[in-house]
């Protein structure tokens, strides 16, 4: 496998992941390949974004700065649930679905406990540009 991205070294240049995604699709026949990318500056300050690829289009979400992180537990579940919701809400727009998922997960990082206790309107507000990529509660 070519080293298109330094996964273990924390390199989060999303374009480098496209080759990896293409290989995964070829090998396993996935309809979509999706991944989050975390930039860990400290335990309470992270960069957060994601990518989705459908075999034709490669989309990279906007990047959020989450500071302070209250609780990372549930962040992945919030992303997955947000992606499912986004794919149902925007069936023809994988970029919008991904933006919804990343925003939902970013907001979850600011909530104590396992559950994402935000409304769809709050997620849409953040995904739509409110807060300029800085997640604060």
Secondary structure as GFF3:
##gff-version 3
##sequence-region A 1 137
A	DSSP	three_ten_helix	14	17	.	.	.	ID=ss1
A	DSSP	alpha_helix	18	28	.	.	.	ID=ss2
A	DSSP	beta_strand	33	42	.	.	.	ID=ss3
A	DSSP	beta_strand	45	53	.	.	.	ID=ss4
A	DSSP	beta_strand	58	60	.	.	.	ID=ss5
A	DSSP	beta_strand	64	67	.	.	.	ID=ss6
A	DSSP	alpha_helix	75	89	.	.	.	ID=ss7
A	DSSP	alpha_helix	94	108	.	.	.	ID=ss8
A	DSSP	alpha_helix	120	127	.	.	.	ID=ss9
A	DSSP	beta_strand	134	135	.	.	.	ID=ss10
###
